[in-house]
């Protein structure tokens, strides 16, 4: 039976890149095409679907409600295709590096930096994603990047950056409270929650208690099971989300997200690079990637061990 309806396939790759970056310019740079080509592909996809996928305003874009829902499906589907392709190709050899990480670290921290690593000729990078660190035992990877509250067994651990948690929202969302910037107003309307299945991540209740804020019950609550999508919902002006430092740098720099309060919670947990203890001889490609990865840490050098976790 023929699979239908299927949209123009090239436009899906363009849409995924544009939605991940929330920028046609950055998507064009990643795909090595012009910004005009990105715009045409997105317009073609929107015409095919009969729905707008992006809201365009003042040279900025954000995903529409339809676009946000569609991106979640397309992102997951393309990941499955990439993983199945990689399994067929085997991905074995001296010049290949396999990295396991979460969807959040892949989309928000690693992928924006990968372009500079790709300038190292002859090294192929394979990225596997899972939001459950318990899956590591069955994943064949050279390195893993994960948020760690405790040190995983049988892994060498290098701290990348500490956990710093603070609220974020869009400038437009915050504008409605101009003149009445109280905690009750900011946090009492709509909070965006990461689905409770992601129990390694801090919850709103834990954060509010840890920073000694009064107990706040929002009028509306939105649950999302994917952290990159949760941040995009916040950028769309749909509510206030908890953000993790280093994962939201690009959003803050671009002004898509702002911090409604200055309060920051610093914990003893860390985002870490994990390496199997029993991996034997380390290929030169893995050593190169590891060296490059540590160079991406602003003003700090990763240290072996998890003395603070």
Secondary structure, 3 states (H helix, E strand, C coil): CCCCCCCCHHHHHHHHHHHHHCCHHHHHHHHCCCHHHHHHHHHHHHHHHCCCCEEEECCEEEECHHHHHHHHHHHHHHHHHHHHHHHHHCCCCCCEEEEEECHHHHHHHHHHHHHHHCCCCCCEEEEEECCCHHHHHHCCCCEEEEEECCCCCCEEEEEEEEEEEEEEECHHHHHCCCCCCCHHHHHHCEEEEECCCCCCCCCHHHHHHHCCCCCCCCCEEEEECCHHHHHHHHHCCCCEEEEECCCCHHHHHHCCCECCCCCCEEEEEEEEEEEECCCCCCCHHHHHHHHHHHHCCCCCCCEEECCCC
